Amino acid sequence: MSEIWAECEDDYATSADECDLAERYPGFWGHVAVNFAYAVASAVALGWLARGALELRAARAERFSAGGAIERYRAARESFGLTCCGCGAMAVLPTIVAVL
């Protein structure tokens, strides 16, 4: 790591921040913003998946108890399946970006 910063000398007498990450690695802060947005989106998707799993379990337990319960179960199962596909797509996304 010392090799990366070997020629780096902060000269506080000048306004040049030659040791700043944004100067040494162009696009650094944009990359940080994209990674943060991806982490937030993944957390939201996993929260949605957990909520869907709880809803599916409740609908499954009641699926034969009333006339409309089977439709509720079918809708919960479909929603959970779509949410699983979305979370799977988000999980594969970093690999696809790395390959491209």
C-alpha positions in Angstrom: 0.0 0.0 0.0 2.9 2.4 0.7 3.9 2.1 -3.0 0.6 3.7 -4.0 1.1 6.7 -1.8 4.9 6.9 -2.1 5.1 10.0 -4.3 2.2 11.6 -2.5 3.2 14.7 -0.5 0.5 17.1 0.7 1.7 20.6 0.2 -0.6 22.7 2.4 0.9 25.9 1.0 -0.8 25.1 -2.3 -4.4 24.4 -3.0 -3.7 21.3 -4.9 -4.9 18.1 -3.2 -2.7 15.7 -5.1 -3.3 13.0 -2.4 -7.1 13.3 -2.5 -8.7 10.0 -3.6 -10.8 11.9 -6.2 -7.6 13.3 -7.8 -5.7 10.0 -7.7 -8.6 7.9 -8.9 -11.0 9.8 -11.2 -14.6 8.7 -10.7 -14.0 7.6 -7.2 -17.0 9.4 -5.6 -19.3 8.5 -8.4 -18.4 4.8 -7.8 -19.1 5.3 -4.1 -22.5 6.8 -4.8 -23.5 3.9 -7.1 -22.3 1.3 -4.6 -24.3 3.1 -1.8 -27.4 3.2 -4.0 -27.0 -0.5 -4.8 -26.7 -1.4 -1.1 -29.8 0.6 -0.2 -31.8 -1.0 -3.1 -30.6 -4.4 -2.0 -31.7 -3.8 1.6 -35.1 -2.6 0.5 -35.5 -5.6 -1.8 -34.6 -8.0 1.0 -37.0 -6.3 3.4 -39.7 -6.7 0.7 -38.8 -10.3 0.4 -39.1 -10.9 4.1 -42.5 -9.2 4.2 -43.6 -11.3 1.3 -42.4 -14.5 3.0 -44.4 -13.6 6.1 -47.5 -12.8 4.0 -47.1 -16.1 2.1 -46.9 -18.1 5.4 -50.0 -16.5 6.8 -51.9 -17.0 3.5 -50.8 -20.6 3.3 -52.0 -21.4 6.8 -55.5 -20.0 5.9 -55.8 -21.1 2.3 -58.6 -23.6 2.9 -60.4 -21.8 5.6 -62.6 -19.5 3.5 -63.7 -19.0 -0.1 -61.4 -16.0 -0.8 -58.5 -17.4 1.1 -57.2 -19.5 -1.8 -57.1 -16.4 -4.0 -55.2 -14.5 -1.3 -52.7 -17.4 -1.2 -52.3 -17.5 -5.0 -51.7 -13.8 -5.1 -49.2 -14.0 -2.2 -47.4 -16.9 -3.9 -47.1 -15.0 -7.2 -45.9 -11.8 -5.5 -43.3 -13.8 -3.5 -42.1 -15.5 -6.7 -41.7 -12.2 -8.5 -39.8 -10.7 -5.5 -37.5 -13.7 -5.5 -36.7 -13.1 -9.1 -36.0 -9.5 -8.5 -33.7 -10.3 -5.6 -31.9 -12.9 -7.7 -31.5 -10.3 -10.5 -30.0 -7.9 -8.0 -27.6 -10.6 -6.7 -26.3 -11.3 -10.2 -26.0 -7.6 -11.2 -22.5 -7.1 -9.7 -21.1 -10.1 -11.6 -22.6 -8.8 -14.9 -21.2 -5.4 -14.3 -17.7 -6.9 -13.5 -17.7 -8.9 -16.6 -18.7 -6.0 -18.9 
